Amino acid sequence: MLPEITPLILTFNEAPNIKRTLERLTWAKTIVVIDSFSTDETLDILYSYPQVQVFQRKFDSFATQCNYGLTKITSEWVLSLDADYVLTDELIEEIQALKSEADINCYSVRFNYCVFGKPLRGTLLPPRKVLYRREKATYQDDGHAHRVCVTGNSKMLLAHIHHDDRKPLSRWLWAQDRYMTIEIKKLLETPVSELSLGDRIRKQKILAPFIILVYCLILKGGILDGWRGWYYAFQRMLAEILLSIRMIEYKDLNAIE
């Protein structure tokens, strides 16, 4: 299937990550990148790979960026990646061995979260649909994130993708603050009956940060990863604290108005 697959990547100032991602995609004839007008060295890195096609579009949401990207792809299959996703050798070999099945339109993959290049034992990242038939797919926004909806049957691949984000902490904090503002809108506007148990806990504001800390360290085994496990647990706890602060701020401001 490899000759029929086009990787699709979104970028915005991904110079610390994008080269590692592209180095694992040398098998692709074409790589489509939708860039949101990066101001760092991202474009220089992208243009150094002859199979990369760069299209620039002002960012409005992840889903619309991805749907725009699908219009630039002509191959039957799409491999949807973030700019900090690194394919493992095992996953490349597994995809290479795939034979197209008429009743399968999508393949999902599990993730290993990395801290400074080293995979952790367990993370909060759920499996994601990453390989799918282009004509069967469309993207929808889901809180601060996005998801691809693919009609038809799907399968789970055995190998993993490494999520290895090496951007500085200041950039991570900036992104998380933006994400949490969007997450609040989702949590407050979605009926409680339609929220997951995790999102219902997040709405309580106080418990979620501490639950996440214990979940990452104990239930996911992060404490066995040493300082990297603590780093990830503190990072996820901080994200939930930002959400709680923003939620309190949002409700108090609305009450004053």
C-alpha positions as CSV (number, residue, x, y, z in Angstrom):
1,M,0.0,0.0,0.0
2,L,2.9,2.4,0.5
3,P,2.8,3.8,-3.1
4,E,-0.9,4.7,-2.6
5,I,-0.3,6.6,0.7
6,T,0.2,10.4,1.0
7,P,1.2,11.7,4.5
8,L,-0.7,14.9,5.5
9,I,0.9,17.2,8.1
10,L,-0.2,20.5,9.7
11,T,2.6,22.9,10.7
12,F,3.1,26.1,12.6
13,N,6.6,26.9,13.9
14,E,7.5,23.2,14.2
15,A,11.3,23.6,13.6
16,P,12.2,21.6,16.8
17,N,10.1,18.6,15.5
18,I,9.4,18.4,11.8
19,K,12.7,17.0,10.6
20,R,12.4,13.9,12.8
21,T,8.9,13.4,11.4
22,L,10.0,13.8,7.8
23,E,13.0,11.5,8.2
24,R,10.6,8.6,8.8
25,L,8.6,9.4,5.7
26,T,11.4,9.0,3.0
27,W,9.3,6.2,1.5
28,A,6.5,8.6,0.5
29,K,6.4,9.8,-3.1
30,T,4.5,13.0,-2.0
31,I,4.0,14.6,1.4
32,V,1.4,17.3,1.7
33,V,2.0,20.0,4.4
34,I,-0.6,22.7,5.3
35,D,1.4,25.4,7.0
36,S,-0.2,28.3,9.0
37,F,2.5,30.8,8.0
38,S,5.3,29.7,10.2
39,T,7.9,32.3,11.2
40,D,10.7,30.1,12.3
41,E,12.9,27.6,10.3
42,T,10.0,25.3,9.5
43,L,9.6,26.2,5.9
44,D,13.3,26.0,5.2
45,I,13.3,22.4,6.6
46,L,10.2,21.5,4.6
47,Y,11.6,22.8,1.3
48,S,14.8,20.7,1.8
49,Y,12.7,17.6,1.2
50,P,11.9,17.3,-2.6
51,Q,8.7,15.2,-2.1
52,V,7.1,17.8,0.3
53,Q,4.4,20.0,-1.2
54,V,3.7,23.0,1.0
55,F,0.4,24.9,1.0
56,Q,-0.1,27.9,3.3
57,R,-3.5,28.7,4.8
58,K,-4.4,31.0,7.7
59,F,-5.4,28.8,10.7
60,D,-9.0,28.8,11.8
61,S,-9.4,25.3,13.2
62,F,-7.6,22.0,13.0
63,A,-10.6,20.3,11.2
64,T,-10.8,22.9,8.4
65,Q,-7.0,22.8,7.9
66,C,-7.1,19.1,7.5
67,N,-10.2,19.1,5.2
68,Y,-8.3,21.7,3.1
69,G,-5.3,19.3,3.1
70,L,-7.5,16.5,1.8
71,T,-8.4,18.6,-1.3
72,K,-4.7,18.7,-2.2
73,I,-4.2,14.9,-2.1
74,T,-4.9,12.6,-5.1
75,S,-3.8,9.2,-3.7
76,E,-6.3,6.7,-2.5
77,W,-4.9,6.6,1.1
78,V,-3.9,9.3,3.5
79,L,-1.6,9.0,6.5
80,S,-2.6,11.8,8.9
81,L,0.2,13.0,11.2
82,D,1.0,15.8,13.6
83,A,4.3,17.5,13.1
84,D,5.7,15.8,16.3
85,Y,4.7,12.2,15.3
86,V,7.6,9.8,14.6
87,L,6.8,6.5,12.9
88,T,8.6,3.5,14.4
89,D,10.3,1.0,12.2
90,E,7.7,-1.6,13.3
91,L,4.9,0.6,12.1
92,I,6.5,1.3,8.7
93,E,7.0,-2.4,8.2
94,E,3.5,-3.2,9.2
95,I,2.0,-0.7,6.8
96,Q,4.3,-1.9,4.0
97,A,3.0,-5.4,4.5
98,L,-0.7,-4.3,4.4
99,K,-2.8,-5.5,1.5
100,S,-5.8,-3.4,0.5
101,E,-9.0,-4.9,1.7
102,A,-12.2,-3.7,0.1
103,D,-14.2,-3.6,3.3
104,I,-11.5,-1.8,5.4
105,N,-11.4,2.0,5.0
106,C,-9.4,3.0,8.1
107,Y,-6.6,1.9,10.4
108,S,-6.0,3.2,13.9
109,V,-2.7,3.4,15.7
110,R,-1.7,3.5,19.4
111,F,0.8,6.1,20.7
112,N,3.9,6.2,22.9
113,Y,4.4,9.6,24.5
114,C,8.1,10.6,24.6
115,V,9.8,12.9,27.0
116,F,13.0,14.2,25.4
117,G,13.0,11.4,23.0
118,K,12.4,8.5,25.4
119,P,9.0,6.7,25.3
120,L,7.1,6.4,28.5
121,R,5.4,3.3,29.8
122,G,1.9,4.8,29.7
123,T,0.3,8.0,28.6
124,L,-3.2,9.6,28.3
125,L,-3.1,9.5,24.5
126,P,-5.9,7.4,23.0
127,P,-5.5,5.4,19.7
128,R,-6.2,7.6,16.7
129,K,-7.4,6.9,13.1
130,V,-4.3,7.9,11.1
131,L,-4.5,5.8,7.9
132,Y,-7.7,6.0,5.8
133,R,-9.2,6.2,2.4
134,R,-9.3,9.8,1.3
135,E,-12.8,9.7,-0.2
136,K,-14.3,8.2,2.9
137,A,-13.0,10.7,5.4
138,T,-13.9,14.2,6.7
139,Y,-12.7,16.1,9.8
140,Q,-14.7,17.6,12.6
141,D,-13.5,19.8,15.5
142,D,-13.7,18.2,18.9
143,G,-13.0,20.8,21.6
144,H,-9.5,22.1,21.1
145,A,-8.6,19.0,19.1
146,H,-10.1,17.4,16.0
147,R,-11.1,13.9,14.8
148,V,-11.5,12.3,11.5
149,C,-14.8,10.6,10.7
150,V,-14.4,7.6,8.3
151,T,-17.3,5.7,6.9
152,G,-17.0,1.9,6.8
153,N,-15.0,-0.6,8.8
154,S,-11.7,-0.1,10.5
155,K,-8.8,-2.1,12.1
156,M,-6.2,-1.5,14.8
157,L,-2.6,-1.8,13.8
158,L,-0.2,-3.4,16.3
159,A,2.8,-1.1,16.1
160,H,3.0,2.4,17.6
161,I,3.7,6.0,16.7
162,H,6.0,8.0,19.0
163,H,4.6,11.4,20.1
164,D,7.8,13.3,20.6
165,D,7.2,17.1,21.0
166,R,10.5,19.0,21.8
167,K,9.2,22.5,21.6
168,P,10.2,24.7,24.6
169,L,8.0,24.9,27.7
170,S,6.9,28.4,26.9
171,R,5.4,27.3,23.6
172,W,3.7,24.4,25.3
173,L,2.1,26.8,27.9
174,W,1.0,29.2,25.2
175,A,-0.7,26.3,23.3
176,Q,-2.3,24.8,26.4
177,D,-3.8,28.1,27.4
178,R,-5.4,28.5,23.9
179,Y,-6.6,24.9,24.0
180,M,-8.2,25.2,27.4
181,T,-10.2,28.2,26.3
182,I,-11.7,26.1,23.6
183,E,-12.2,23.1,25.9
184,I,-14.3,25.3,28.3
185,K,-16.7,26.1,25.4
186,K,-17.1,22.3,24.8
187,L,-17.6,21.4,28.5
188,L,-20.1,24.2,29.2
189,E,-22.1,23.9,26.0
190,T,-22.4,20.1,25.8
191,P,-25.2,18.5,27.7
192,V,-23.9,16.6,30.8
193,S,-25.5,13.3,29.5
194,E,-23.3,13.6,26.4
195,L,-20.0,14.2,28.3
196,S,-17.6,11.4,29.1
197,L,-16.9,10.6,32.7
198,G,-13.5,12.3,32.4
199,D,-15.1,15.5,31.1
200,R,-17.7,15.4,33.9
201,I,-14.9,15.3,36.5
202,R,-13.1,18.2,34.7
203,K,-16.2,20.3,35.1
204,Q,-15.9,20.0,38.9
205,K,-12.7,22.1,38.6
206,I,-11.0,21.0,41.9
207,L,-10.6,17.2,41.6
208,A,-9.4,16.8,38.0
209,P,-5.7,18.0,38.4
210,F,-5.1,15.7,41.3
211,I,-6.8,12.7,39.7
212,I,-4.7,13.2,36.6
213,L,-1.5,13.3,38.7
214,V,-2.3,10.0,40.4
215,Y,-3.6,8.5,37.2
216,C,-0.3,9.3,35.3
217,L,2.0,8.2,38.1
218,I,0.3,5.2,39.5
219,L,-2.2,3.7,37.1
220,K,-0.2,4.5,34.0
221,G,3.1,3.5,35.6
222,G,4.8,6.9,35.2
223,I,6.5,6.6,38.5
224,L,8.6,3.8,37.0
225,D,9.9,6.2,34.3
226,G,11.8,8.2,36.8
227,W,12.0,12.0,36.3
228,R,10.5,11.7,32.8
229,G,7.4,10.2,34.3
230,W,7.1,13.0,36.9
231,Y,7.7,15.5,34.1
232,Y,4.8,14.1,32.1
233,A,2.5,13.9,35.2
234,F,3.2,17.4,36.2
235,Q,2.7,18.6,32.6
236,R,-0.7,17.0,32.4
237,M,-1.6,18.2,35.9
238,L,-0.7,21.8,34.9
239,A,-2.9,21.6,31.9
240,E,-5.8,20.6,34.1
241,I,-5.0,23.4,36.5
242,L,-5.1,25.9,33.6
243,L,-8.5,24.5,32.6
244,S,-9.8,24.9,36.1
245,I,-8.5,28.5,36.4
246,R,-10.0,29.4,33.1
247,M,-13.3,27.8,34.0
248,I,-13.5,29.7,37.3
249,E,-12.6,32.9,35.5
250,Y,-15.2,32.3,32.7
251,K,-18.0,31.8,35.2
252,D,-17.1,34.7,37.5
253,L,-16.7,37.1,34.6
254,N,-20.1,36.1,33.2
255,A,-21.6,36.4,36.7
256,I,-20.3,40.0,37.0
257,E,-21.6,40.9,33.5
